Amino acid sequence: MGYVFSEKYDPHEVERWAKDFWEKNNIYEKLKNMCIERSKRYYFIDGPPYPSSPSIHPGTAWNKILKDSYLRFWRLRGYNVHDVPGYDMHGLPIEHQVEKILGITSKKEIISRVGIQNFVEKCREFVTQNAVSMTKIFKDLGVFMDWSNPYMTIKNEYIEEAWKLIKKADEKGLLERELRVVHWCPRCETVLADYEVSQEYKDLEDPSIYVMMPVKNRENEYLVIWTTTPWTLPANIFIMARGSADYVRVKIDGKILIMAEALYRDVLRKAGIKSFQIVEVVKGKDLEGLEYTHPLKDLIPIQEELDKYHKVVIADEYVSLSEGTGLVHAAPGHGAEDFEVARRHGIPVYSLIDDSGRFIDLAGKYAGKPAREANKEIIEDLRNRGALLHEEKIVHRYPLCWRCKTPLLLRATPQWVIKVSKLRDKMLREIEKIRWIPRWAYERTYSLVSDLQDWVISRQRFWGTPLPIWICTSCGHKIVVGSVEELKRYSPNKIPEDLHRPWIDEVVLRCPRCGGVMKRVEDVADVWLDSGVAFYASLGRGGGEIFDKEVGEIDMIVEGHDQTRGWFFSTIRSGLIMFDRKPVKTIVSHGFMLDEKGREMHKSLGNFVEVPVIIEKVGRDPFRLFLLLNTVWEDMRFSIDKAKEVWRDLNIIWNVYNFARSYMEIDRYVFERGSLKDLYDKNVLREEDRWLLSRFYEVVSKATEAMENYRVHEASKTLLDFIEEDVSRWYLRIIRRRVWSEEESIDKKAVYTVLFTVLRDWLIMFSIITPHLAEYLYHNFVKRFDREAFESINFESWPEKAFYEVYYDKSLSEAFELGRKIHEMISTARMRAGLKLRMPVSKCVLILRNKDHVEKIFLVKRILEELQNCREIVLSKDLEETDLYIERYVEPNIGAVGRDFKKDSPKIIDYIKRNSRELAKEFLTREEVKIVVDGVEHVLRKEHVTIIEKPLEGYSFSSSELGYAIIDTRLSEDLLYEGLAREIVRRIQVMRKEKGLGLLDEIKSFLLTSSEELRKAVEKKRSYIMNETRSVELVLSESLEGVELDLVREWDIEDEKIIIGIKRV
């Protein structure tokens, strides 16, 4: 079912095989059919990406791979998983790309040059092609979703479901058309959502000017205002002041200037004015109603009409005393705060710019000019009229259109609004019921909802869900439809097959109130409405009813943490409007994909890496593993080289399965269901077997709990650590001699059964991380030895904790964990003595501080002796026995002694030096020692001395908080020959590997050396060398001339030369 295991893991070969197997055998389709029969349901909704490009960002790949790991987990847990992917295919991002293709730069060109119908058709073609391309990449990454049936926001049935939300809002009295100050893109000629505005800011240099507004009926007296948007001055209607603040009337060269007392000095300093006189200090409330004249009144016709509103208005909450003058210029048509104050006081609202950001005729001299470009001319006109007190430049953060990067304008326009602010309290209660991962995502959302703003849903564009609102041209009656069926009831015309503009614009309704003609409003919906209704609209026609009656809530959604203000919020908002409740149980936020320097990845920065390039250079599964090891909610720093580092982990996995497969195949092992429990009950399993099962219970428990809580990074690390540390570096080393045995035995069956069971179930769990490798190993390992295995690993079930719980032995697990630490201590002692593991030692003494540890280590004593190539391990809990092997004394820590004993320190230091060995012995079991110097008692602590420990001749040791590991480094003749024999075996094994020989291949070995010790080692340990190397003949030669050999190598063993030749039999 696959190709033969190669020496090293090759991700590309494995992935090609797995992809081909899945496709040829329709594995996903079969899995889908299996899931349909299940009673337990898991409802997931894919946050739809924009198909604004045929390629995907590596961060989008991370997003889909995260989702895939979760969905694979819940499928393996026996759930019928709703796994329909989606694409968010409307909106400005798409329109902007199509404009580039068509070579147009304005909205007007779409209407006059291209035509709405042609433009919309181009948008559809563009997104459809991109969705196909993106789907190919997602599938290529091993993402198992229903790619044959993705939901698309451009489909009629989806649009109808979106209409239902708008209709529901209308039925609840939440839908209104009203004048709103909004962020407007003059290039795209549409309003932008608050979230879209928050995405793109840039430092721009703008004018910063201080303007003198003449006070009526007071000669040479002026209210001084400050603005960084001179283009809004033609629309000025009133000035705001803070009622509780102090204001000064300052006399300068015969003029009286009015400013806040807290700010006037800074203003005069900037203007270079040093000579001035305070005439009067007044409260802001005393300025209320003070009238002024607009300095550009003669240039702007509308200012004649607005003159009666030019007065000071108190608005404490919008007047800052940290910058400016304390008097705020208010243009309610171009500022949200100004707009609110104007409405409060019954002041009219005028916006003097059109959709393209140019001044309209009411702006007089400035008519037809782009607003921001008129700044310079407006400033000059103020200067010429003596109204400019000071001009400078300011660099500030300014919002841009997130698609075309044009600076935005604030502009009052009529918009369709859903008054979600009325739902604030309900939404605050509902978001508290959601499980947020991580918790800070809730805190961000709480802050957002606490300041919940009404939802401006209208957009003045073409490619989007048309608002389902028809207005009677005669009586003004409004109808909001929620489906095509409703349209048919009201319309005498045929309903178009496509519900987009311009076709839907042609649908005329008959007014039920007056019989007049009803026409659709030209706006399309905010694209966040499209994605916000995905939780039910993705279910197809009638999705709202299906969700309400059958689904109830989404089990989980996961997106980047930027979607707290975006899709997460939009989804919750839509749920409240549509169903009066939260639509989701769990929300998971993941981090951003950054480059290795922590910068966002963009093509313009040259740090963007295409996903196909990553696949080519890294591999799909290594890429997946690298991504899934990153803490879900933390940003990731990506580079090709860092991603390649996980090859090492995957190669260890490969080698583990290759090792197990090789020996099981040699012994023709066949897994029998139920055999593990039988072997366990008969007490056939050794300590290491029982430990592995006990340890695996902990792994299954931890991985399951992590995945249930969407911490896939913890599950990934848990599974990796187990296979690398517990299986590869520990268990396989322990059992190696058991599987090397050529005779069939119940012991060998036990080790194979334990190993097979654990590796099979580990592989099933790891398949959510690296599905290609898992599928390959399932076929080339599990299916080789289990005749009842499934066609694909995807059809398996997640291991149950209950199955392994019967094997859990806490004491044994603790003993092995302790044994691993002791093993490291003995290895350190060997290293210090320069003794390789292949060199046997006669004795290792373990002197441990804790008597419980002595008892626990006794359980693994045999294993440590085998692993450490030690003839005997002696256990003790008497620390004083270390004196038999270690010389110990102390030296004074002069700094610490001087600090604590001051004038007595010389005596203390002398005492320590004279009693060095006795003190060392005392400190062996104590943290402090009482001493008497010249009749005075003092307390020495360990920090006052440095304890020096040296091994006695013939020994080496290492120590830790556990105690001491001491080895006898004296080698007997037998031990010496055994060690040399192991060195010879290792060289022959390397040569076998170099020739590509299998485990069963037999050889003849020829050795040539002048070293008497090496020759004696061969003679004494001949049987051992032959068994370990599968040599049917071992010849000590005087010469290799004329001997036909496959491979000859010269080696250096303990500074002695030996030539080894091998020949396959």
PAKOL-475260 format. One record per residue (C-alpha): x, y, z. Coordinates in pm, whole numbers, padded with zeros to 5 digits, always signed. Layout:
N
XYZ/...
This chain:
1065
+00000+00000+00000/+00298+00234-00011/+00666+00237-00087/+00937+00075+00124/+01058+00276+00424/+01362+00475+00323/+01635+00561+00570/+01517+00919+00605/+01175+01074+00605/+01097+01253+00276/+00788+01472+00324/+00728+01524-00047/+00723+01152-00128/+00495+01075+00166/+00259+01360+00086/+00238+01271-00282/+00144+00915-00188/-00120+01025+00067/-00280+01283-00161/-00298+01031-00443/-00449+00770-00211/-00717+01009-00080/-00812+01124-00427/-00821+00783-00597/-01022+00626-00316/-01259+00919-00247/-01159+00911+00119/-01315+01244+00214/-01646+01155+00047/-01654+00820+00227/-01573+00992+00555/-01852+01240+00497/-02100+00959+00439/-01982+00784+00756/-02030+01103+00959/-02384+01159+00834/-02494+00841+01012/-02371+00969+01349/-02613+01102+01610/-02371+01348+01774/-02334+01674+01580/-02059+01933+01582/-02151+02257+01410/-01860+02465+01284/-01865+02774+01065/-01570+02877+00852/-01492+03247+00876/-01487+03321+00503/-01169+03465+00350/-01175+03724+00070/-01084+03573-00268/-00919+03902-00369/-00614+03710-00490/-00555+03365-00638/-00294+03296-00368/-00327+03292+00009/-00127+03454+00285/+00070+03212+00509/-00147+03344+00792/-00456+03226+00604/-00291+02884+00572/-00237+02880+00950/-00602+02968+00998/-00728+02684+00779/-00482+02431+00922/-00595+02522+01275/-00956+02465+01173/-00864+02139+01004/-00696+02008+01319/-01005+02085+01527/-01243+01930+01275/-01031+01616+01245/-01034+01584+01623/-01411+01605+01654/-01461+01362+01365/-01232+01111+01537/-01438+01166+01854/-01741+01031+01669/-01921+01352+01571/-02101+01439+01250/-01901+01752+01179/-02045+02038+00974/-01733+02137+00780/-01853+02354+00492/-01588+02612+00396/-01685+02954+00268/-01578+03257+00070/-01668+03621+00138/-01696+03733-00222/-01853+04081-00220/-01719+04419-00123/-01465+04688-00192/-01159+04459-00186/-01297+04280-00492/-01417+04594-00666/-01080+04757-00619/-00895+04464-00779/-01134+04458-01074/-01090+04833-01119/-00717+04774-01152/-00776+04505-01414/-01010+04735-01609/-00777+05033-01576/-01031+05262-01412/-00973+05493-01120/-01313+05624-01015/-01668+05519-00943/-01799+05742-01220/-01596+05547-01476/-01772+05227-01374/-02106+05383-01463/-02004+05578-01773/-01726+05370-01927/-01769+05010-01815/-02132+04982-01719/-02262+04836-01394/-02364+04505-01551/-02027+04447-01712/-01847+04551-01393/-02052+04314-01175/-01996+04028-01419/-01622+04095-01408/-01632+04093-01028/-01811+03757-01031/-01563+03610-01277/-01270+03744-01074/-01381+03604-00737/-01493+03273-00880/-01155+03209-01042/-00972+03313-00725/-01191+03089-00508/-01104+02793-00731/-00733+02873-00698/-00752+02918-00320/-00946+02594-00283/-00668+02411-00462/-00412+02546-00213/-00627+02462+00089/-00680+02107-00036/-00309+02081-00110/-00239+02153+00259/-00445+01849+00356/-00744+02049+00478/-01042+01810+00491/-01351+02024+00430/-01645+01993+00194/-01470+02171-00093/-01727+02044-00342/-01993+02258-00174/-01848+02578-00025/-02088+02853+00077/-02046+03166-00128/-02193+03501-00030/-02270+03577-00397/-02524+03298-00437/-02893+03391-00456/-02992+03166-00166/-02725+03329+00051/-02836+03678-00046/-03195+03588+00044/-03082+03474+00390/-02897+03803+00437/-03215+03987+00341/-03393+03809+00626/-03171+03980+00880/-03250+04324+00739/-03619+04238+00735/-03599+04117+01095/-03430+04442+01197/-03712+04634+01030/-03977+04423+01204/-03811+04501+01538/-03810+04873+01464/-03432+04882+01442/-03395+04979+01073/-03392+05349+00992/-03260+05584+00727/-03099+05886+00884/-02830+06145+00839/-02501+06018+00979/-02147+06151+00989/-01941+05871+00843/-01590+05805+00719/-01609+05847+00344/-01364+05741+00075/-01370+06003-00202/-01206+05765-00447/-01434+05465-00384/-01727+05703-00320/-01872+05506-00033/-01899+05495+00342/-01661+05271+00537/-01743+05077+00852/-01575+05178+01178/-01386+04847+01175/-01259+04911+00823/-01136+05254+00932/-00946+05107+01228/-00747+04884+00993/-00550+05154+00812/-00385+05462+00960/-00082+05650+00835/+00129+05939+00961/+00034+06235+00740/+00157+06592+00748/-00128+06842+00764/-00167+07214+00835/-00218+07311+01198/-00373+07657+01210/-00506+07899+01472/-00790+08113+01335/-00943+08431+01478/-01323+08439+01449/-01448+08802+01491/-01692+08851+01781/-02004+09037+01672/-02054+09387+01813/-01709+09387+01974/-01453+09561+01762/-01116+09385+01740/-01226+09099+01966/-01184+08737+01846/-01259+08381+01946/-00945+08177+01862/-01003+07824+01733/-00754+07555+01626/-00793+07301+01345/-00586+07052+01146/-00856+07024+00878/-00886+07370+00721/-01110+07222+00451/-01387+07190+00713/-01388+07566+00791/-01624+07656+00503/-01883+07436+00680/-01826+07589+01027/-02155+07663+01207/-02072+07711+01577/-01791+07699+01834/-01784+07473+02140/-01651+07573+02485/-01617+07403+02823/-01853+07563+03074/-01646+07486+03383/-01313+07602+03239/-01151+07942+03282/-01102+08155+02970/-00891+08468+02930/-00940+08781+02724/-00583+08863+02619/-00491+09202+02473/-00231+09195+02197/-00151+09496+01974/-00497+09640+02016/-00677+09307+01966/-00856+09099+02227/-00816+08722+02185/-01031+08475+02378/-00877+08135+02470/-00869+07889+02759/-00646+08000+03044/-00477+07659+03043/-00370+07693+02680/-00325+08057+02580/+00045+08082+02675/+00132+07785+02451/-00061+07938+02161/+00106+08278+02198/+00448+08115+02227/+00391+07927+01898/+00275+08252+01734/+00590+08430+01857/+00389+08677+02068/+00578+08786+02379/+00396+09104+02478/+00039+09065+02599/-00197+09168+02878/-00470+08971+03054/-00781+09185+03045/-01024+08949+03210/-01073+08586+03321/-01421+08441+03268/-01588+08104+03295/-01671+07916+02981/-02041+07926+03067/-02023+08307+03048/-01924+08275+02681/-02234+08075+02593/-02435+08245+02320/-02151+08480+02225/-02196+08542+01851/-01924+08566+01590/-01884+08626+01216/-01731+08368+00980/-01411+08527+00838/-01478+08373+00489/-01844+08472+00483/-01813+08672+00163/-01660+08378-00025/-01909+08108+00082/-02277+08171+00000/-02416+07923+00255/-02249+08119+00535/-02504+08397+00487/-02777+08149+00581/-02576+08001+00867/-02483+08335+01021/-02763+08317+01281/-02612+07995+01423/-02261+08135+01467/-02237+08141+01844/-02062+07966+02133/-02225+07644+02254/-02129+07464+02577/-02020+07103+02519/-01786+07007+02802/-01735+06646+02692/-01590+06745+02354/-01361+07032+02456/-01006+06937+02549/-00776+07148+02765/-00468+06949+02665/-00428+07089+02312/-00567+07365+02090/-00725+07678+02237/-01014+07545+02445/-01255+07668+02176/-01348+07403+01923/-01454+07483+01568/-01767+07280+01489/-01872+07171+01140/-02158+06923+01209/-02149+06797+00852/-01789+06681+00899/-01754+06566+01260/-01944+06308+01463/-01914+06503+01788/-02009+06828+01618/-02306+06647+01463/-02425+06520+01801/-02406+06867+01962/-02583+07025+01662/-02872+06776+01691/-02893+06842+02063/-02931+07219+02004/-03147+07208+01692/-02868+07338+01470/-02883+07237+01100/-02624+07007+00946/-02452+07089+00617/-02191+06887+00436/-02022+07090+00166/-01849+06805-00021/-01994+06557-00270/-01942+06184-00316/-01607+06242-00487/-01479+06460-00203/-01512+06787-00396/-01678+07103-00270/-02036+07158-00391/-02175+07488-00523/-02280+07604-00174/-01908+07629-00094/-01879+07927-00330/-01522+08003-00427/-01409+07649-00341/-01676+07468-00543/-01540+07180-00753/-01212+07161-00567/-01099+06844-00381/-01143+06910-00010/-00793+06836+00117/-00631+07007-00182/-00823+07324-00094/-00644+07353+00242/-00372+07579+00105/-00614+07818-00064/-00836+07842+00244/-00534+07924+00461/-00425+08197+00218/-00774+08349+00219/-00770+08353+00600/-00428+08517+00595/-00543+08783+00346/-00836+08867+00574/-00616+08896+00882/-00790+08596+01040/-00484+08368+01060/-00312+08397+01398/-00056+08122+01334/+00020+07841+01088/+00243+07535+01135/+00262+07173+01028/+00159+06867+01225/+00226+06499+01163/-00061+06290+01296/-00224+05952+01252/-00484+05985+00980/-00731+05719+00856/-00696+05587+00502/-00923+05371+00290/-00803+05020+00365/-00829+04923-00002/-00716+05222-00210/-00514+05405+00063/-00692+05737-00005/-00721+05970+00299/-01077+05952+00429/-01313+06241+00490/-01578+06276+00756/-01905+06357+00584/-02272+06370+00679/-02479+06157+00443/-02815+05976+00463/-02751+05609+00543/-02948+05298+00632/-02879+05213+00994/-02966+04922+01223/-03000+05069+01572/-02804+04799+01751/-02726+05043+02032/-03070+04944+02162/-02936+04589+02206/-02629+04690+02409/-02737+04555+02748/-02864+04229+02600/-02542+04183+02401/-02327+04243+02710/-02514+03965+02888/-02488+03730+02590/-02113+03770+02528/-02052+03675+02891/-02207+03333+02818/-01956+03261+02540/-01637+03067+02613/-01356+03296+02490/-01013+03149+02417/-00804+03328+02530/-00998+03521+02794/-00863+03859+02690/-01066+03831+02370/-01376+03864+02589/-01234+04174+02754/-01173+04335+02415/-01523+04248+02302/-01676+04375+02627/-01504+04709+02574/-01633+04720+02215/-01992+04632+02309/-01993+04873+02604/-01953+05153+02351/-02180+04986+02094/-02251+05210+01797/-02539+05176+01555/-02464+04972+01244/-02448+05167+00920/-02531+04889+00675/-02555+05082+00347/-02273+05115+00097/-02279+05325-00217/-02123+05064-00443/-02212+04793-00694/-02069+04451-00601/-02254+04349-00289/-02575+04215-00144/-02840+04463-00263/-03037+04615+00023/-03388+04462+00002/-03556+04795+00058/-03812+04942-00183/-03953+05296-00143/-04275+05423-00301/-04205+05716-00531/-04550+05854-00456/-04620+05819-00085/-04277+05722+00051/-04399+05391+00193/-04118+05142+00263/-04112+04766+00212/-03829+04539+00327/-03842+04194+00168/-03686+03879+00310/-03703+03646+00010/-03766+03610-00360/-04113+03473-00278/-04200+03803-00110/-04074+03993-00413/-04304+03790-00634/-04602+03888-00420/-04536+04258-00460/-04387+04275-00810/-04577+04258-01138/-04245+04193-01312/-04045+03875-01352/-03781+03839-01081/-03430+03819-01232/-03227+03501-01200/-02944+03704-01053/-03025+03914-00745/-02727+04147-00792/-02723+04493-00936/-02815+04605-01195/-03077+04332-01249/-03240+04371-00908/-03256+04750-00965/-03502+04687-01245/-03751+04514-01016/-04040+04750-00952/-04301+04679-00682/-04661+04793-00652/-04715+04998-00338/-04970+04822-00113/-05063+05156+00041/-05126+05384-00259/-05074+05158-00560/-04777+05366-00670/-04442+05256-00807/-04184+05134-00559/-03814+05138-00650/-03525+04975-00472/-03273+05196-00294/-02947+05179-00489/-02724+05088-00193/-02566+04750-00130/-02505+04603+00215/-02197+04636+00432/-01980+04334+00352/-01969+04258+00727/-02338+04184+00703/-02259+03918+00443/-02010+03737+00665/-02200+03813+00985/-02498+03601+00875/-02279+03308+00766/-02368+03109+01079/-02713+03047+00935/-02699+03166+00573/-02432+02906+00492/-02694+02637+00553/-02859+02735+00226/-03213+02847+00149/-03414+02836+00471/-03090+02850+00672/-03243+03081+00932/-03517+02833+01017/-03275+02537+01014/-03037+02716+01249/-03311+02823+01487/-03489+02488+01511/-03218+02227+01449/-02877+02377+01520/-02931+02631+01794/-02570+02742+01832/-02236+02713+01656/-02001+02494+01859/-01690+02692+01771/-01549+02960+01545/-01181+03050+01513/-01013+03345+01342/-00727+03591+01396/-00753+03820+01697/-00824+04116+01468/-01167+03961+01412/-01268+04053+01768/-01380+04382+01613/-01464+04217+01284/-01626+03883+01214/-01668+03771+01577/-01847+04094+01663/-02050+04091+01342/-02160+03732+01403/-02273+03803+01759/-02448+04122+01648/-02633+03933+01375/-02733+03661+01621/-02889+03918+01853/-03079+04085+01567/-03199+03762+01413/-03257+03528+01709/-03228+03742+02023/-02935+03532+02146/-02567+03460+02103/-02519+03227+01805/-02194+03064+01921/-02065+02862+02220/-01688+02905+02184/-01476+03168+02012/-01105+03104+01958/-00867+03386+01859/-00535+03300+01698/-00230+03518+01646/-00089+03693+01341/+00169+03548+01103/+00478+03772+01110/+00820+03742+00955/+01120+03637+01165/+01181+04003+01265/+00826+04044+01393/+00698+04249+01098/+00372+04184+00918/+00425+03990+00596/+00357+04197+00283/+00473+04174-00074/+00565+04542-00059/+00810+04468+00224/+00967+04181+00035/+00908+03944+00328/+00601+03767+00190/+00642+03395+00120/+00393+03223-00111/+00236+02910+00036/+00330+02694-00267/+00692+02800-00209/+00665+02693+00156/+00519+02359+00049/+00804+02308-00198/+01082+02400+00045/+00940+02271+00373/+00664+02020+00299/+00298+02019+00396/+00320+01822+00718/+00634+01998+00847/+00460+02330+00775/+00147+02210+00956/+00343+02087+01257/+00543+02409+01277/+00222+02613+01274/+00035+02397+01523/+00320+02400+01775/+00282+02777+01804/+00064+02885+02096/-00270+02942+01926/-00335+03296+02046/+00022+03425+02017/+00169+03582+01705/+00401+03361+01505/+00739+03456+01363/+00788+03257+01046/+01087+03172+00833/+01160+02882+00599/+01465+02779+00801/+01275+02774+01131/+00997+02570+00973/+01250+02317+00848/+01364+02252+01204/+01063+02025+01262/+01204+01782+01004/+01411+01649+01292/+01097+01570+01492/+00928+01403+01199/+01239+01201+01121/+01238+01068+01479/+00875+00962+01430/+00974+00796+01102/+01258+00607+01269/+01040+00488+01557/+00785+00335+01321/+01057+00200+01095/+01224+00029+01392/+00898-00126+01512/+00793-00232+01163/+01128-00391+01086/+01136-00621+01389/+00765-00702+01383/+00801-00795+01016/+01100-01021+01085/+00899-01207+01349/+00581-01209+01138/+00388-01042+01417/+00009-01019+01382/-00193-00801+01616/-00481-00978+01789/-00759-00766+01933/-00798-00823+02305/-00448-00965+02337/-00314-00668+02531/-00559-00710+02819/-00496-01085+02818/-00119-01039+02843/-00166-00780+03116/-00397-01004+03319/-00150-01293+03290/+00121-01066+03431/+00340-01119+03123/+00419-00751+03076/+00749-00626+03215/+00786-00304+03414/+00876-00102+03104/+00568-00230+02919/+00337-00144+03205/+00508+00194+03239/+00457+00277+02871/+00086+00198+02893/+00056+00400+03213/+00242+00690+03060/+00028+00672+02746/-00284+00704+02960/-00144+01039+03079/-00070+01140+02720/-00418+01047+02593/-00576+01234+02885/-00367+01547+02836/-00401+01556+02456/-00776+01500+02477/-00824+01773+02735/-00609+02012+02530/-00806+01951+02212/-01141+01978+02390/-01026+02324+02496/-00879+02409+02152/-00518+02421+02275/-00385+02230+01978/-00033+02356+02051/-00039+02174+02385/-00170+01857+02224/+00100+01876+01955/+00378+01921+02208/+00240+01647+02435/+00231+01397+02150/+00574+01496+02018/+00738+01479+02361/+00593+01134+02416/+00716+00984+02090/+01059+01147+02117/+01135+01124+02488/+00927+00833+02617/+00926+00603+02315/+01236+00680+02108/+01487+00779+02376/+01361+00556+02655/+01131+00263+02576/+01296+00156+02250/+01637+00160+02415/+01503-00054+02699/+01338-00316+02476/+01607-00335+02209/+01759-00657+02345/+01417-00815+02384/+01333-00770+02015/+01685-00870+01905/+01624-01215+02045/+01574-01461+01758/+01356-01704+01948/+00980-01667+01956/+00851-01603+02307/+00555-01469+02500/+00785-01187+02614/+00846-01077+02256/+00472-01095+02182/+00412-00876+02487/+00654-00606+02379/+00519-00606+02022/+00158-00587+02139/+00227-00299+02375/+00433-00112+02119/+00185-00170+01836/-00115-00060+02044/+00053+00256+02163/+00198+00348+01823/-00134+00287+01649/-00331+00506+01889/-00060+00772+01900/-00070+00785+01521/-00447+00831+01520/-00411+01132+01751/-00120+01278+01556/-00318+01249+01232/-00490+01577+01319/-00147+01743+01299/+00029+01565+01009/-00243+01381+00817/-00023+01281+00520/+00246+01116+00733/-00017+00957+00954/-00200+00807+00656/+00124+00671+00514/+00236+00515+00844/-00111+00375+00900/-00080+00182+00575/+00283+00083+00612/+00268-00001+00980/-00082-00043+01126/-00237-00221+00828/+00063-00453+00793/+00000-00605+01133/-00371-00546+01195/-00589-00731+00948/-00901-00553+01074/-00765-00202+01023/-00975+00048+00830/-00920+00159+00473/-00794+00496+00599/-00675+00637+00929/-00949+00899+00887/-01207+00629+00964/-01051+00548+01302/-01165+00668+01646/-00978+00886+01894/-00831+00670+02173/-01050+00654+02482/-00900+00743+02817/-01107+00467+02976/-00927+00201+02768/-00586+00298+02908/-00703+00391+03257/-00690+00026+03369/-00316+00030+03296/-00247+00350+03486/+00000+00303+03769/+00096+00630+03932/+00379+00480+04140/+00531+00313+03837/+00507+00633+03633/+00681+00824+03911/+00949+00555+03939/+01028+00574+03568/+01033+00953+03571/+01276+00938+03860/+01473+00669+03678/+01512+00896+03378/+01667+01166+03596/+01898+00913+03761/+01993+00785+03415/+02102+01139+03325/+02306+01164+03644/+02491+00839+03572/+02551+00955+03213/+02706+01275+03348/+02936+01072+03574/+03041+00861+03272/+03107+01173+03065/+03327+01322+03338/+03530+01001+03342/+03549+00985+02963/+03373+00648+02963/+03147+00589+02662/+02824+00403+02718/+02964+00106+02525/+03231+00060+02791/+03084-00150+03076/+03138-00055+03440/+03137-00299+03730/+02944-00091+03980/+02728+00220+04008/+02636+00348+04356/+02322+00559+04394/+02311+00747+04724/+01978+00930+04736/+01854+01190+04984/+01495+01065+04989/+01427+00711+05114/+01109+00698+04900/+01328+00752+04597/+01538+00452+04692/+01228+00234+04693/+01108+00373+04361/+01444+00332+04188/+01446-00031+04295/+01155-00082+04049/+01372+00032+03757/+01711-00093+03883/+01732-00368+03621/+01651-00122+03344/+01913+00128+03458/+02175-00148+03473/+02099-00245+03114/+02083+00110+02981/+02398+00219+03160/+02592-00098+03074/+02653-00147+03445/+02706-00489+03605/+02555-00385+03937/+02369-00085+04081/+02393-00041+04459/+02127+00169+04632/+02170+00367+04953/+02004+00653+05140/+02299+00722+05372/+02470+01037+05245/+02768+00976+05472/+02859+00679+05251/+02968+00929+04989/+03287+00970+05194/+03395+00630+05055/+03406+00776+04704/+03431+01153+04730/+03678+01393+04888/+03485+01691+05024/+03592+02020+05183/+03479+02381+05197/+03638+02717+05124/+03515+03044+05277/+03300+03272+05065/+03481+03586+05173/+03222+03831+05043/+02929+03667+05223/+03129+03617+05545/+03248+03978+05547/+02895+04105+05484/+02738+03906+05771/+03016+03886+06033/+03179+04228+05990/+03472+04265+06237/+03459+03895+06329/+03500+03785+05969/+03881+03720+05987/+03825+03480+06277/+03536+03311+06097/+03739+03271+05778/+04027+03120+05976/+03786+02879+06147/+03641+02767+05815/+03987+02699+05672/+04097+02500+05979/+03779+02292+05990/+03723+02259+05618/+03649+01884+05595/+03438+01868+05911/+03222+02157+05791/+03181+01994+05450/+03045+01684+05621/+02808+01891+05834/+02673+02079+05533/+02604+01752+05357/+02279+01715+05552/+02219+02067+05686/+02156+02414+05555/+02330+02587+05849/+02589+02493+06115/+02649+02643+06459/+03012+02715+06543/+03189+02863+06846/+03480+03101+06790/+03655+03253+07092/+03363+03155+07312/+03106+03323+07088/+02847+03119+06902/+02790+03197+06533/+02566+03043+06265/+02724+02952+05932/+02493+02909+05633/+02573+02736+05304/+02607+03073+05134/+02907+03147+05358/+03110+02864+05205/+03184+02701+04871/+03166+02321+04891/+03433+02148+04686/+03378+01782+04589/+03632+01566+04407/+03611+01193+04327/+03859+00961+04490/+04086+00769+04254/+03898+00505+04056/+03560+00682+04076/+03354+00945+03901/+03030+01104+04019/+02758+01356+03952/+02518+01513+04198/+02182+01688+04199/+01902+01766+04440/+01824+01392+04429/+02160+01282+04562/+02474+01122+04412/+02544+00884+04123/+02890+00730+04156/+03055+00490+03911/+03355+00267+03952/+03585+00365+03667/+03832+00080+03725/+03811-00164+03436/+03879-00537+03481/+04019-00731+03189/+03675-00877+03116/+03510-00536+03124/+03781-00396+02898/+03729-00670+02638/+03352-00631+02655/+03386-00258+02591/+03625-00309+02297/+03390-00571+02152/+03104-00320+02164/+03321-00071+01975/+03391-00330+01703/+03019-00414+01680/+02933-00049+01636/+03179-00014+01343/+03044-00324+01169/+02686-00199+01215/+02782+00133+01053/+02926-00057+00756/+02612-00273+00726/+02407+00045+00716/+02635+00199+00456/+02580-00103+00231/+02204-00087+00283/+02179-00432+00440/+01851-00536+00600/+01807-00675+00949/+01788-01032+00817/+02089-01007+00585/+02383-01222+00702/+02750-01137+00645/+03104-01262+00679/+03331-01030+00878/+03708-01004+00842/+03925-00813+01093/+04288-00711+01062/+04476-00544+01351/+04818-00548+01520/+04666-00454+01857/+04697-00744+02097/+04411-00605+02313/+04174-00582+02014/+04264-00934+01901/+04202-01071+02251/+03869-00883+02267/+03762-01052+01940/+03860-01396+02067/+03699-01352+02409/+03377-01196+02277/+03355-01372+01938/+03003-01508+01998/+02874-01171+02110/+03019-00989+01806/+02878-01248+01563/+02528-01240+01715/+02509-00861+01724/+02629-00817+01363/+02456-01125+01212/+02798-01257+01106/+02797-01625+01008/+03177-01614+01006/+03422-01390+01195/+03783-01412+01076/+04086-01255+01244/+04314-01216+00941/+04682-01144+00900/+04607-00996+00556/+04296-00914+00351/+04473-00962+00018/+04279-01179-00218/+03969-01176+00004/+03658-01074-00193/+03477-00813+00018/+03183-00573-00035/+03323-00299+00185/+03652-00233+00367/+03712+00041+00623/+03996+00139+00856/+03887+00242+01204/+04046+00387+01516/+03941+00224+01845/+04097+00355+02166/+04397+00484+01966/+04449+00143+01802/+04401+00078+01427/+04175-00196+01295/+04071-00277+00937/+03728-00435+00895/+03589-00595+00581/+03238-00734+00529/+03086-00958+00265/+02713-01026+00226/+02641-01401+00229/
